[in-house]
Amino acid sequence: KYIMVCVLYYASAREATGKDHDDVDIEKVFSSKTVLLDTLLKYIDAQYPEKAIFKGAMFAVNDEYCNREDDIQLTDKDTVVIIPPVSGG
């Protein structure tokens, strides 16, 4: 059984990564059944080193806004959303 977390990319984060989401197998990548949000985001950031996909971004876990520094444990079927700043005119 896989322990998957879905990371959704919106707007400029989608453009930077070239896709709308990543499915991360927590157990395979981190050798654990859970992972902290900040640790997962560091892993995602390392996958796209030339992109600033988190600059000014907001985050949500399972439809709840949160801060990157919050001590949030992620586990199977959790969804993390990366919401870049919205620009308007």
HELIX and SHEET records of a PDB file:
HELIX    1   1 ALA A   11  THR A   17  1                                   7    
HELIX    2   2 ILE A   26  PHE A   30  1                                   5    
HELIX    3   3 LEU A   37  GLN A   47  1                                  11    
SHEET    1   A 5 HIS A  21  ASP A  25  0                                        
SHEET    2   A 5 MET A   4  TYR A   9 -1                                        
SHEET    3   A 5 THR A  79  ILE A  83  1                                        
SHEET    4   A 5 MET A  58  VAL A  61 -1                                        
SHEET    5   A 5 GLU A  64  CYS A  66 -1                                        
SHEET    1   B 2 VAL A  35  LEU A  36  0                                        
SHEET    2   B 2 GLN A  73  LEU A  74 -1                                        
END                                                                             
